[in-house]
Amino acid sequence: MTALALGAGSQLMFCFITGIFWPVETMIAFLRYISYAMPQTKPMESFRHILIRGFDLSKPAVLNGYLITMAWIAFFLILAIIYLFYNN
């Protein structure tokens, strides 16, 4: 039960810090640096640009979010392959 509460609480905190609930531009400088270190911030900004401004992949703001997401997917895929290779 404690792990569930900790997970839900940390997820809510990440939603605020990464700009899902609150725009990163309005945060104080200290939180903004923490926010840009999170992997969800740039993809969330890209999603906001798509929904509100109607941008497509030709805009750098949207393309950066997709590239960061693909980089995280590739990183974890390689990590999983290495883990499976050495544990079998």
HTML snippet that shows the backbone in 3Dmol.js (N, CA, C, O; Angstrom):
<script src="https://3Dmol.org/build/3Dmol-min.js"></script>
<div id="view" style="width:600px;height:400px;position:relative"></div>
<script>
const pdb = `
ATOM      1  N   MET A   1       0.817  -1.193   0.000  1.00  0.00           N
ATOM      2  CA  MET A   1       0.000   0.000   0.000  1.00  0.00           C
ATOM      3  C   MET A   1       0.860   1.256   0.000  1.00  0.00           C
ATOM      4  O   MET A   1       0.514   2.250  -0.638  1.00  0.00           O
ATOM      5  N   THR A   2       1.979   1.212   0.713  1.00  0.00           N
ATOM      6  CA  THR A   2       2.866   2.368   0.773  1.00  0.00           C
ATOM      7  C   THR A   2       3.496   2.641  -0.590  1.00  0.00           C
ATOM      8  O   THR A   2       3.640   3.797  -0.987  1.00  0.00           O
ATOM      9  N   ALA A   3       3.869   1.586  -1.305  1.00  0.00           N
ATOM     10  CA  ALA A   3       4.463   1.763  -2.629  1.00  0.00           C
ATOM     11  C   ALA A   3       3.458   2.375  -3.593  1.00  0.00           C
ATOM     12  O   ALA A   3       3.828   3.193  -4.435  1.00  0.00           O
ATOM     13  N   LEU A   4       2.203   1.993  -3.482  1.00  0.00           N
ATOM     14  CA  LEU A   4       1.167   2.556  -4.336  1.00  0.00           C
ATOM     15  C   LEU A   4       0.987   4.045  -4.070  1.00  0.00           C
ATOM     16  O   LEU A   4       0.878   4.835  -5.007  1.00  0.00           O
ATOM     17  N   ALA A   5       0.955   4.424  -2.817  1.00  0.00           N
ATOM     18  CA  ALA A   5       0.816   5.842  -2.467  1.00  0.00           C
ATOM     19  C   ALA A   5       2.035   6.635  -2.906  1.00  0.00           C
ATOM     20  O   ALA A   5       1.904   7.761  -3.386  1.00  0.00           O
ATOM     21  N   LEU A   6       3.214   6.060  -2.747  1.00  0.00           N
ATOM     22  CA  LEU A   6       4.441   6.732  -3.171  1.00  0.00           C
ATOM     23  C   LEU A   6       4.473   6.904  -4.687  1.00  0.00           C
ATOM     24  O   LEU A   6       4.874   7.954  -5.187  1.00  0.00           O
ATOM     25  N   GLY A   7       4.054   5.881  -5.409  1.00  0.00           N
ATOM     26  CA  GLY A   7       4.016   5.966  -6.865  1.00  0.00           C
ATOM     27  C   GLY A   7       3.027   7.000  -7.361  1.00  0.00           C
ATOM     28  O   GLY A   7       3.334   7.771  -8.270  1.00  0.00           O
ATOM     29  N   ALA A   8       1.846   7.022  -6.772  1.00  0.00           N
ATOM     30  CA  ALA A   8       0.836   8.004  -7.179  1.00  0.00           C
ATOM     31  C   ALA A   8       1.274   9.422  -6.842  1.00  0.00           C
ATOM     32  O   ALA A   8       1.068  10.345  -7.629  1.00  0.00           O
ATOM     33  N   GLY A   9       1.873   9.591  -5.682  1.00  0.00           N
ATOM     34  CA  GLY A   9       2.337  10.920  -5.289  1.00  0.00           C
ATOM     35  C   GLY A   9       3.471  11.424  -6.159  1.00  0.00           C
ATOM     36  O   GLY A   9       3.501  12.600  -6.524  1.00  0.00           O
ATOM     37  N   SER A  10       4.405  10.545  -6.494  1.00  0.00           N
ATOM     38  CA  SER A  10       5.516  10.977  -7.342  1.00  0.00           C
ATOM     39  C   SER A  10       5.044  11.245  -8.764  1.00  0.00           C
ATOM     40  O   SER A  10       5.556  12.152  -9.419  1.00  0.00           O
ATOM     41  N   GLN A  11       4.087  10.482  -9.250  1.00  0.00           N
ATOM     42  CA  GLN A  11       3.556  10.721 -10.591  1.00  0.00           C
ATOM     43  C   GLN A  11       2.863  12.073 -10.667  1.00  0.00           C
ATOM     44  O   GLN A  11       3.005  12.787 -11.660  1.00  0.00           O
ATOM     45  N   LEU A  12       2.127  12.426  -9.645  1.00  0.00           N
ATOM     46  CA  LEU A  12       1.467  13.728  -9.615  1.00  0.00           C
ATOM     47  C   LEU A  12       2.493  14.854  -9.588  1.00  0.00           C
ATOM     48  O   LEU A  12       2.317  15.877 -10.251  1.00  0.00           O
ATOM     49  N   MET A  13       3.560  14.668  -8.824  1.00  0.00           N
ATOM     50  CA  MET A  13       4.622  15.669  -8.773  1.00  0.00           C
ATOM     51  C   MET A  13       5.290  15.816 -10.142  1.00  0.00           C
ATOM     52  O   MET A  13       5.565  16.934 -10.578  1.00  0.00           O
ATOM     53  N   PHE A  14       5.552  14.697 -10.819  1.00  0.00           N
ATOM     54  CA  PHE A  14       6.159  14.758 -12.143  1.00  0.00           C
ATOM     55  C   PHE A  14       5.250  15.453 -13.148  1.00  0.00           C
ATOM     56  O   PHE A  14       5.735  16.152 -14.037  1.00  0.00           O
ATOM     57  N   CYS A  15       3.947  15.272 -13.020  1.00  0.00           N
ATOM     58  CA  CYS A  15       3.013  15.948 -13.929  1.00  0.00           C
ATOM     59  C   CYS A  15       3.095  17.459 -13.781  1.00  0.00           C
ATOM     60  O   CYS A  15       2.994  18.181 -14.773  1.00  0.00           O
ATOM     61  N   PHE A  16       3.274  17.943 -12.574  1.00  0.00           N
ATOM     62  CA  PHE A  16       3.418  19.386 -12.372  1.00  0.00           C
ATOM     63  C   PHE A  16       4.776  19.883 -12.853  1.00  0.00           C
ATOM     64  O   PHE A  16       4.863  20.936 -13.484  1.00  0.00           O
ATOM     65  N   ILE A  17       5.830  19.138 -12.562  1.00  0.00           N
ATOM     66  CA  ILE A  17       7.179  19.600 -12.892  1.00  0.00           C
ATOM     67  C   ILE A  17       7.449  19.536 -14.392  1.00  0.00           C
ATOM     68  O   ILE A  17       8.164  20.392 -14.915  1.00  0.00           O
ATOM     69  N   THR A  18       6.906  18.560 -15.092  1.00  0.00           N
ATOM     70  CA  THR A  18       7.209  18.410 -16.512  1.00  0.00           C
ATOM     71  C   THR A  18       6.334  19.249 -17.422  1.00  0.00           C
ATOM     72  O   THR A  18       6.511  19.210 -18.640  1.00  0.00           O
ATOM     73  N   GLY A  19       5.411  19.994 -16.882  1.00  0.00           N
ATOM     74  CA  GLY A  19       4.618  20.880 -17.714  1.00  0.00           C
ATOM     75  C   GLY A  19       3.315  20.296 -18.209  1.00  0.00           C
ATOM     76  O   GLY A  19       2.684  20.882 -19.089  1.00  0.00           O
ATOM     77  N   ILE A  20       2.893  19.179 -17.685  1.00  0.00           N
ATOM     78  CA  ILE A  20       1.623  18.599 -18.106  1.00  0.00           C
ATOM     79  C   ILE A  20       0.465  19.411 -17.541  1.00  0.00           C
ATOM     80  O   ILE A  20      -0.484  19.722 -18.261  1.00  0.00           O
ATOM     81  N   PHE A  21       0.536  19.754 -16.263  1.00  0.00           N
ATOM     82  CA  PHE A  21      -0.523  20.536 -15.625  1.00  0.00           C
ATOM     83  C   PHE A  21      -0.208  22.022 -15.559  1.00  0.00           C
ATOM     84  O   PHE A  21      -1.120  22.848 -15.539  1.00  0.00           O
ATOM     85  N   TRP A  22       1.062  22.367 -15.524  1.00  0.00           N
ATOM     86  CA  TRP A  22       1.475  23.753 -15.325  1.00  0.00           C
ATOM     87  C   TRP A  22       2.574  24.070 -16.330  1.00  0.00           C
ATOM     88  O   TRP A  22       3.545  23.318 -16.411  1.00  0.00           O
ATOM     89  N   PRO A  23       2.466  25.151 -17.098  1.00  0.00           N
ATOM     90  CA  PRO A  23       3.483  25.456 -18.118  1.00  0.00           C
ATOM     91  C   PRO A  23       4.871  25.690 -17.512  1.00  0.00           C
ATOM     92  O   PRO A  23       5.008  26.333 -16.471  1.00  0.00           O
ATOM     93  N   VAL A  24       5.868  25.170 -18.167  1.00  0.00           N
ATOM     94  CA  VAL A  24       7.243  25.280 -17.692  1.00  0.00           C
ATOM     95  C   VAL A  24       7.708  26.736 -17.719  1.00  0.00           C
ATOM     96  O   VAL A  24       8.506  27.147 -16.876  1.00  0.00           O
ATOM     97  N   GLU A  25       7.223  27.503 -18.664  1.00  0.00           N
ATOM     98  CA  GLU A  25       7.659  28.890 -18.810  1.00  0.00           C
ATOM     99  C   GLU A  25       7.313  29.746 -17.597  1.00  0.00           C
ATOM    100  O   GLU A  25       7.976  30.755 -17.353  1.00  0.00           O
ATOM    101  N   THR A  26       6.305  29.375 -16.842  1.00  0.00           N
ATOM    102  CA  THR A  26       5.889  30.172 -15.690  1.00  0.00           C
ATOM    103  C   THR A  26       6.548  29.727 -14.387  1.00  0.00           C
ATOM    104  O   THR A  26       6.308  30.328 -13.339  1.00  0.00           O
ATOM    105  N   MET A  27       7.366  28.692 -14.437  1.00  0.00           N
ATOM    106  CA  MET A  27       8.033  28.199 -13.231  1.00  0.00           C
ATOM    107  C   MET A  27       9.237  29.076 -12.896  1.00  0.00           C
ATOM    108  O   MET A  27       9.765  29.785 -13.753  1.00  0.00           O
ATOM    109  N   ILE A  28       9.655  29.015 -11.641  1.00  0.00           N
ATOM    110  CA  ILE A  28      10.866  29.721 -11.252  1.00  0.00           C
ATOM    111  C   ILE A  28      12.069  29.008 -11.875  1.00  0.00           C
ATOM    112  O   ILE A  28      11.966  27.849 -12.276  1.00  0.00           O
ATOM    113  N   ALA A  29      13.192  29.693 -11.954  1.00  0.00           N
ATOM    114  CA  ALA A  29      14.357  29.178 -12.677  1.00  0.00           C
ATOM    115  C   ALA A  29      14.831  27.833 -12.129  1.00  0.00           C
ATOM    116  O   ALA A  29      15.198  26.949 -12.903  1.00  0.00           O
ATOM    117  N   PHE A  30      14.827  27.668 -10.827  1.00  0.00           N
ATOM    118  CA  PHE A  30      15.279  26.419 -10.217  1.00  0.00           C
ATOM    119  C   PHE A  30      14.436  25.232 -10.686  1.00  0.00           C
ATOM    120  O   PHE A  30      14.979  24.194 -11.066  1.00  0.00           O
ATOM    121  N   LEU A  31      13.115  25.385 -10.660  1.00  0.00           N
ATOM    122  CA  LEU A  31      12.234  24.298 -11.108  1.00  0.00           C
ATOM    123  C   LEU A  31      12.305  24.096 -12.616  1.00  0.00           C
ATOM    124  O   LEU A  31      12.112  22.982 -13.104  1.00  0.00           O
ATOM    125  N   ARG A  32      12.578  25.161 -13.352  1.00  0.00           N
ATOM    126  CA  ARG A  32      12.690  25.039 -14.803  1.00  0.00           C
ATOM    127  C   ARG A  32      13.883  24.156 -15.173  1.00  0.00           C
ATOM    128  O   ARG A  32      13.785  23.343 -16.092  1.00  0.00           O
ATOM    129  N   TYR A  33      15.002  24.305 -14.472  1.00  0.00           N
ATOM    130  CA  TYR A  33      16.167  23.449 -14.734  1.00  0.00           C
ATOM    131  C   TYR A  33      15.853  21.991 -14.419  1.00  0.00           C
ATOM    132  O   TYR A  33      16.246  21.097 -15.169  1.00  0.00           O
ATOM    133  N   ILE A  34      15.162  21.750 -13.335  1.00  0.00           N
ATOM    134  CA  ILE A  34      14.755  20.385 -12.994  1.00  0.00           C
ATOM    135  C   ILE A  34      13.788  19.844 -14.042  1.00  0.00           C
ATOM    136  O   ILE A  34      13.864  18.677 -14.427  1.00  0.00           O
ATOM    137  N   SER A  35      12.888  20.695 -14.494  1.00  0.00           N
ATOM    138  CA  SER A  35      11.890  20.279 -15.471  1.00  0.00           C
ATOM    139  C   SER A  35      12.528  19.837 -16.782  1.00  0.00           C
ATOM    140  O   SER A  35      12.135  18.820 -17.353  1.00  0.00           O
ATOM    141  N   TYR A  36      13.505  20.593 -17.258  1.00  0.00           N
ATOM    142  CA  TYR A  36      14.140  20.230 -18.524  1.00  0.00           C
ATOM    143  C   TYR A  36      15.035  19.005 -18.401  1.00  0.00           C
ATOM    144  O   TYR A  36      15.455  18.455 -19.419  1.00  0.00           O
ATOM    145  N   ALA A  37      15.337  18.568 -17.194  1.00  0.00           N
ATOM    146  CA  ALA A  37      16.083  17.326 -17.005  1.00  0.00           C
ATOM    147  C   ALA A  37      15.167  16.105 -17.085  1.00  0.00           C
ATOM    148  O   ALA A  37      15.650  14.982 -17.229  1.00  0.00           O
ATOM    149  N   MET A  38      13.866  16.309 -16.993  1.00  0.00           N
ATOM    150  CA  MET A  38      12.903  15.207 -17.061  1.00  0.00           C
ATOM    151  C   MET A  38      12.658  14.818 -18.524  1.00  0.00           C
ATOM    152  O   MET A  38      12.630  15.688 -19.394  1.00  0.00           O
ATOM    153  N   PRO A  39      12.481  13.529 -18.799  1.00  0.00           N
ATOM    154  CA  PRO A  39      12.299  13.106 -20.193  1.00  0.00           C
ATOM    155  C   PRO A  39      10.938  13.459 -20.791  1.00  0.00           C
ATOM    156  O   PRO A  39      10.777  13.381 -22.009  1.00  0.00           O
ATOM    157  N   GLN A  40       9.956  13.844 -19.979  1.00  0.00           N
ATOM    158  CA  GLN A  40       8.621  14.126 -20.511  1.00  0.00           C
ATOM    159  C   GLN A  40       8.413  15.585 -20.895  1.00  0.00           C
ATOM    160  O   GLN A  40       7.412  15.896 -21.541  1.00  0.00           O
ATOM    161  N   THR A  41       9.306  16.484 -20.532  1.00  0.00           N
ATOM    162  CA  THR A  41       9.053  17.910 -20.698  1.00  0.00           C
ATOM    163  C   THR A  41       8.991  18.319 -22.165  1.00  0.00           C
ATOM    164  O   THR A  41       7.999  18.906 -22.596  1.00  0.00           O
ATOM    165  N   LYS A  42      10.024  18.022 -22.935  1.00  0.00           N
ATOM    166  CA  LYS A  42      10.044  18.429 -24.345  1.00  0.00           C
ATOM    167  C   LYS A  42       8.940  17.744 -25.161  1.00  0.00           C
ATOM    168  O   LYS A  42       8.294  18.415 -25.966  1.00  0.00           O
ATOM    169  N   PRO A  43       8.695  16.439 -24.990  1.00  0.00           N
ATOM    170  CA  PRO A  43       7.566  15.851 -25.707  1.00  0.00           C
ATOM    171  C   PRO A  43       6.222  16.478 -25.328  1.00  0.00           C
ATOM    172  O   PRO A  43       5.333  16.589 -26.172  1.00  0.00           O
ATOM    173  N   MET A  44       6.070  16.884 -24.079  1.00  0.00           N
ATOM    174  CA  MET A  44       4.825  17.536 -23.664  1.00  0.00           C
ATOM    175  C   MET A  44       4.688  18.905 -24.318  1.00  0.00           C
ATOM    176  O   MET A  44       3.589  19.294 -24.713  1.00  0.00           O
ATOM    177  N   GLU A  45       5.789  19.638 -24.434  1.00  0.00           N
ATOM    178  CA  GLU A  45       5.747  20.917 -25.134  1.00  0.00           C
ATOM    179  C   GLU A  45       5.404  20.709 -26.606  1.00  0.00           C
ATOM    180  O   GLU A  45       4.649  21.493 -27.182  1.00  0.00           O
ATOM    181  N   SER A  46       5.945  19.667 -27.215  1.00  0.00           N
ATOM    182  CA  SER A  46       5.617  19.356 -28.607  1.00  0.00           C
ATOM    183  C   SER A  46       4.137  19.046 -28.762  1.00  0.00           C
ATOM    184  O   SER A  46       3.497  19.506 -29.708  1.00  0.00           O
ATOM    185  N   PHE A  47       3.599  18.273 -27.842  1.00  0.00           N
ATOM    186  CA  PHE A  47       2.178  17.934 -27.870  1.00  0.00           C
ATOM    187  C   PHE A  47       1.318  19.191 -27.747  1.00  0.00           C
ATOM    188  O   PHE A  47       0.299  19.323 -28.424  1.00  0.00           O
ATOM    189  N   ARG A  48       1.733  20.105 -26.885  1.00  0.00           N
ATOM    190  CA  ARG A  48       1.009  21.364 -26.714  1.00  0.00           C
ATOM    191  C   ARG A  48       1.060  22.199 -27.997  1.00  0.00           C
ATOM    192  O   ARG A  48       0.066  22.820 -28.373  1.00  0.00           O
ATOM    193  N   HIS A  49       2.217  22.216 -28.667  1.00  0.00           N
ATOM    194  CA  HIS A  49       2.337  22.953 -29.930  1.00  0.00           C
ATOM    195  C   HIS A  49       1.428  22.356 -31.009  1.00  0.00           C
ATOM    196  O   HIS A  49       0.852  23.083 -31.818  1.00  0.00           O
ATOM    197  N   ILE A  50       1.309  21.043 -31.012  1.00  0.00           N
ATOM    198  CA  ILE A  50       0.443  20.391 -31.996  1.00  0.00           C
ATOM    199  C   ILE A  50      -1.018  20.727 -31.727  1.00  0.00           C
ATOM    200  O   ILE A  50      -1.751  21.087 -32.647  1.00  0.00           O
ATOM    201  N   LEU A  51      -1.444  20.612 -30.473  1.00  0.00           N
ATOM    202  CA  LEU A  51      -2.853  20.835 -30.142  1.00  0.00           C
ATOM    203  C   LEU A  51      -3.273  22.293 -30.246  1.00  0.00           C
ATOM    204  O   LEU A  51      -4.318  22.595 -30.822  1.00  0.00           O
ATOM    205  N   ILE A  52      -2.475  23.195 -29.699  1.00  0.00           N
ATOM    206  CA  ILE A  52      -2.893  24.592 -29.614  1.00  0.00           C
ATOM    207  C   ILE A  52      -2.560  25.365 -30.881  1.00  0.00           C
ATOM    208  O   ILE A  52      -3.391  26.123 -31.382  1.00  0.00           O
ATOM    209  N   ARG A  53      -1.352  25.180 -31.401  1.00  0.00           N
ATOM    210  CA  ARG A  53      -0.908  25.996 -32.534  1.00  0.00           C
ATOM    211  C   ARG A  53      -1.053  25.305 -33.878  1.00  0.00           C
ATOM    212  O   ARG A  53      -0.912  25.948 -34.918  1.00  0.00           O
ATOM    213  N   GLY A  54      -1.329  24.015 -33.879  1.00  0.00           N
ATOM    214  CA  GLY A  54      -1.512  23.292 -35.130  1.00  0.00           C
ATOM    215  C   GLY A  54      -0.211  23.004 -35.862  1.00  0.00           C
ATOM    216  O   GLY A  54      -0.217  22.830 -37.081  1.00  0.00           O
ATOM    217  N   PHE A  55       0.908  22.951 -35.140  1.00  0.00           N
ATOM    218  CA  PHE A  55       2.203  22.686 -35.767  1.00  0.00           C
ATOM    219  C   PHE A  55       2.262  21.246 -36.257  1.00  0.00           C
ATOM    220  O   PHE A  55       1.532  20.381 -35.772  1.00  0.00           O
ATOM    221  N   ASP A  56       3.142  21.000 -37.228  1.00  0.00           N
ATOM    222  CA  ASP A  56       3.391  19.643 -37.691  1.00  0.00           C
ATOM    223  C   ASP A  56       4.873  19.315 -37.487  1.00  0.00           C
ATOM    224  O   ASP A  56       5.592  20.066 -36.828  1.00  0.00           O
ATOM    225  N   LEU A  57       5.324  18.195 -38.050  1.00  0.00           N
ATOM    226  CA  LEU A  57       6.699  17.748 -37.824  1.00  0.00           C
ATOM    227  C   LEU A  57       7.750  18.636 -38.477  1.00  0.00           C
ATOM    228  O   LEU A  57       8.937  18.497 -38.181  1.00  0.00           O
ATOM    229  N   SER A  58       7.344  19.539 -39.351  1.00  0.00           N
ATOM    230  CA  SER A  58       8.323  20.420 -39.985  1.00  0.00           C
ATOM    231  C   SER A  58       8.814  21.514 -39.040  1.00  0.00           C
ATOM    232  O   SER A  58       9.828  22.155 -39.314  1.00  0.00           O
ATOM    233  N   LYS A  59       8.119  21.732 -37.947  1.00  0.00           N
ATOM    234  CA  LYS A  59       8.530  22.742 -36.962  1.00  0.00           C
ATOM    235  C   LYS A  59       9.532  22.127 -35.981  1.00  0.00           C
ATOM    236  O   LYS A  59       9.309  21.019 -35.492  1.00  0.00           O
ATOM    237  N   PRO A  60      10.625  22.825 -35.688  1.00  0.00           N
ATOM    238  CA  PRO A  60      11.640  22.274 -34.773  1.00  0.00           C
ATOM    239  C   PRO A  60      11.110  21.985 -33.368  1.00  0.00           C
ATOM    240  O   PRO A  60      11.580  21.050 -32.719  1.00  0.00           O
ATOM    241  N   ALA A  61      10.156  22.756 -32.893  1.00  0.00           N
ATOM    242  CA  ALA A  61       9.617  22.531 -31.546  1.00  0.00           C
ATOM    243  C   ALA A  61       8.929  21.174 -31.451  1.00  0.00           C
ATOM    244  O   ALA A  61       9.001  20.517 -30.412  1.00  0.00           O
ATOM    245  N   VAL A  62       8.272  20.752 -32.510  1.00  0.00           N
ATOM    246  CA  VAL A  62       7.592  19.457 -32.521  1.00  0.00           C
ATOM    247  C   VAL A  62       8.587  18.337 -32.804  1.00  0.00           C
ATOM    248  O   VAL A  62       8.531  17.276 -32.181  1.00  0.00           O
ATOM    249  N   LEU A  63       9.490  18.575 -33.737  1.00  0.00           N
ATOM    250  CA  LEU A  63      10.467  17.554 -34.104  1.00  0.00           C
ATOM    251  C   LEU A  63      11.372  17.191 -32.929  1.00  0.00           C
ATOM    252  O   LEU A  63      11.714  16.022 -32.752  1.00  0.00           O
ATOM    253  N   ASN A  64      11.760  18.174 -32.131  1.00  0.00           N
ATOM    254  CA  ASN A  64      12.596  17.900 -30.957  1.00  0.00           C
ATOM    255  C   ASN A  64      11.907  16.954 -29.986  1.00  0.00           C
ATOM    256  O   ASN A  64      12.544  16.050 -29.443  1.00  0.00           O
ATOM    257  N   GLY A  65      10.621  17.150 -29.763  1.00  0.00           N
ATOM    258  CA  GLY A  65       9.886  16.264 -28.864  1.00  0.00           C
ATOM    259  C   GLY A  65       9.844  14.834 -29.365  1.00  0.00           C
ATOM    260  O   GLY A  65      10.000  13.893 -28.587  1.00  0.00           O
ATOM    261  N   TYR A  66       9.630  14.667 -30.675  1.00  0.00           N
ATOM    262  CA  TYR A  66       9.618  13.324 -31.242  1.00  0.00           C
ATOM    263  C   TYR A  66      10.997  12.679 -31.167  1.00  0.00           C
ATOM    264  O   TYR A  66      11.113  11.496 -30.846  1.00  0.00           O
ATOM    265  N   LEU A  67      12.031  13.441 -31.459  1.00  0.00           N
ATOM    266  CA  LEU A  67      13.383  12.882 -31.423  1.00  0.00           C
ATOM    267  C   LEU A  67      13.794  12.483 -30.008  1.00  0.00           C
ATOM    268  O   LEU A  67      14.449  11.459 -29.814  1.00  0.00           O
ATOM    269  N   ILE A  68      13.414  13.281 -29.035  1.00  0.00           N
ATOM    270  CA  ILE A  68      13.728  12.934 -27.647  1.00  0.00           C
ATOM    271  C   ILE A  68      12.982  11.674 -27.229  1.00  0.00           C
ATOM    272  O   ILE A  68      13.545  10.817 -26.548  1.00  0.00           O
ATOM    273  N   THR A  69      11.729  11.557 -27.628  1.00  0.00           N
ATOM    274  CA  THR A  69      10.959  10.348 -27.317  1.00  0.00           C
ATOM    275  C   THR A  69      11.577   9.122 -27.974  1.00  0.00           C
ATOM    276  O   THR A  69      11.698   8.075 -27.338  1.00  0.00           O
ATOM    277  N   MET A  70      11.969   9.241 -29.238  1.00  0.00           N
ATOM    278  CA  MET A  70      12.596   8.117 -29.935  1.00  0.00           C
ATOM    279  C   MET A  70      13.943   7.753 -29.308  1.00  0.00           C
ATOM    280  O   MET A  70      14.299   6.576 -29.251  1.00  0.00           O
ATOM    281  N   ALA A  71      14.685   8.743 -28.843  1.00  0.00           N
ATOM    282  CA  ALA A  71      15.967   8.465 -28.187  1.00  0.00           C
ATOM    283  C   ALA A  71      15.757   7.691 -26.890  1.00  0.00           C
ATOM    284  O   ALA A  71      16.508   6.759 -26.603  1.00  0.00           O
ATOM    285  N   TRP A  72      14.749   8.059 -26.101  1.00  0.00           N
ATOM    286  CA  TRP A  72      14.467   7.323 -24.861  1.00  0.00           C
ATOM    287  C   TRP A  72      14.003   5.900 -25.165  1.00  0.00           C
ATOM    288  O   TRP A  72      14.378   4.961 -24.463  1.00  0.00           O
ATOM    289  N   ILE A  73      13.190   5.740 -26.208  1.00  0.00           N
ATOM    290  CA  ILE A  73      12.743   4.396 -26.592  1.00  0.00           C
ATOM    291  C   ILE A  73      13.937   3.548 -27.010  1.00  0.00           C
ATOM    292  O   ILE A  73      14.053   2.394 -26.596  1.00  0.00           O
ATOM    293  N   ALA A  74      14.828   4.110 -27.829  1.00  0.00           N
ATOM    294  CA  ALA A  74      16.015   3.373 -28.270  1.00  0.00           C
ATOM    295  C   ALA A  74      16.914   3.024 -27.087  1.00  0.00           C
ATOM    296  O   ALA A  74      17.444   1.915 -27.016  1.00  0.00           O
ATOM    297  N   PHE A  75      17.086   3.958 -26.166  1.00  0.00           N
ATOM    298  CA  PHE A  75      17.920   3.710 -24.989  1.00  0.00           C
ATOM    299  C   PHE A  75      17.384   2.540 -24.170  1.00  0.00           C
ATOM    300  O   PHE A  75      18.139   1.638 -23.807  1.00  0.00           O
ATOM    301  N   PHE A  76      16.093   2.549 -23.881  1.00  0.00           N
ATOM    302  CA  PHE A  76      15.530   1.476 -23.064  1.00  0.00           C
ATOM    303  C   PHE A  76      15.442   0.160 -23.832  1.00  0.00           C
ATOM    304  O   PHE A  76      15.524  -0.907 -23.224  1.00  0.00           O
ATOM    305  N   LEU A  77      15.278   0.212 -25.144  1.00  0.00           N
ATOM    306  CA  LEU A  77      15.280  -1.005 -25.946  1.00  0.00           C
ATOM    307  C   LEU A  77      16.660  -1.652 -25.928  1.00  0.00           C
ATOM    308  O   LEU A  77      16.778  -2.864 -25.750  1.00  0.00           O
ATOM    309  N   ILE A  78      17.696  -0.851 -26.109  1.00  0.00           N
ATOM    310  CA  ILE A  78      19.064  -1.373 -26.052  1.00  0.00           C
ATOM    311  C   ILE A  78      19.369  -1.915 -24.661  1.00  0.00           C
ATOM    312  O   ILE A  78      19.992  -2.968 -24.525  1.00  0.00           O
ATOM    313  N   LEU A  79      18.939  -1.209 -23.647  1.00  0.00           N
ATOM    314  CA  LEU A  79      19.140  -1.666 -22.271  1.00  0.00           C
ATOM    315  C   LEU A  79      18.439  -3.005 -22.029  1.00  0.00           C
ATOM    316  O   LEU A  79      19.001  -3.884 -21.377  1.00  0.00           O
ATOM    317  N   ALA A  80      17.231  -3.167 -22.543  1.00  0.00           N
ATOM    318  CA  ALA A  80      16.497  -4.426 -22.382  1.00  0.00           C
ATOM    319  C   ALA A  80      17.166  -5.560 -23.145  1.00  0.00           C
ATOM    320  O   ALA A  80      17.233  -6.685 -22.650  1.00  0.00           O
ATOM    321  N   ILE A  81      17.659  -5.276 -24.344  1.00  0.00           N
ATOM    322  CA  ILE A  81      18.343  -6.308 -25.127  1.00  0.00           C
ATOM    323  C   ILE A  81      19.613  -6.762 -24.417  1.00  0.00           C
ATOM    324  O   ILE A  81      19.892  -7.959 -24.348  1.00  0.00           O
ATOM    325  N   ILE A  82      20.378  -5.819 -23.890  1.00  0.00           N
ATOM    326  CA  ILE A  82      21.597  -6.172 -23.148  1.00  0.00           C
ATOM    327  C   ILE A  82      21.246  -6.996 -21.914  1.00  0.00           C
ATOM    328  O   ILE A  82      21.915  -7.986 -21.620  1.00  0.00           O
ATOM    329  N   TYR A  83      20.217  -6.600 -21.202  1.00  0.00           N
ATOM    330  CA  TYR A  83      19.795  -7.337 -20.007  1.00  0.00           C
ATOM    331  C   TYR A  83      19.379  -8.763 -20.364  1.00  0.00           C
ATOM    332  O   TYR A  83      19.778  -9.714 -19.691  1.00  0.00           O
ATOM    333  N   LEU A  84      18.583  -8.912 -21.414  1.00  0.00           N
ATOM    334  CA  LEU A  84      18.135 -10.246 -21.812  1.00  0.00           C
ATOM    335  C   LEU A  84      19.285 -11.090 -22.344  1.00  0.00           C
ATOM    336  O   LEU A  84      19.310 -12.303 -22.136  1.00  0.00           O
ATOM    337  N   PHE A  85      20.223 -10.469 -23.020  1.00  0.00           N
ATOM    338  CA  PHE A  85      21.366 -11.201 -23.560  1.00  0.00           C
ATOM    339  C   PHE A  85      22.237 -11.780 -22.448  1.00  0.00           C
ATOM    340  O   PHE A  85      22.674 -12.927 -22.539  1.00  0.00           O
ATOM    341  N   TYR A  86      22.488 -11.005 -21.410  1.00  0.00           N
ATOM    342  CA  TYR A  86      23.370 -11.466 -20.342  1.00  0.00           C
ATOM    343  C   TYR A  86      22.668 -12.327 -19.300  1.00  0.00           C
ATOM    344  O   TYR A  86      23.345 -12.990 -18.513  1.00  0.00           O
ATOM    345  N   ASN A  87      21.362 -12.344 -19.265  1.00  0.00           N
ATOM    346  CA  ASN A  87      20.651 -13.167 -18.281  1.00  0.00           C
ATOM    347  C   ASN A  87      20.152 -14.484 -18.852  1.00  0.00           C
ATOM    348  O   ASN A  87      19.503 -15.248 -18.136  1.00  0.00           O
ATOM    349  N   ASN A  88      20.430 -14.772 -20.100  1.00  0.00           N
ATOM    350  CA  ASN A  88      20.010 -16.060 -20.676  1.00  0.00           C
ATOM    351  C   ASN A  88      21.174 -16.919 -20.956  1.00  0.00           C
ATOM    352  O   ASN A  88      21.012 -18.038 -21.443  1.00  0.00           O
TER     353      ASN A  88
END
`;
const viewer = $3Dmol.createViewer("view");
viewer.addModel(pdb, "pdb");
viewer.setStyle({}, {cartoon: {color: "spectrum"}});
viewer.zoomTo();
viewer.render();
</script>
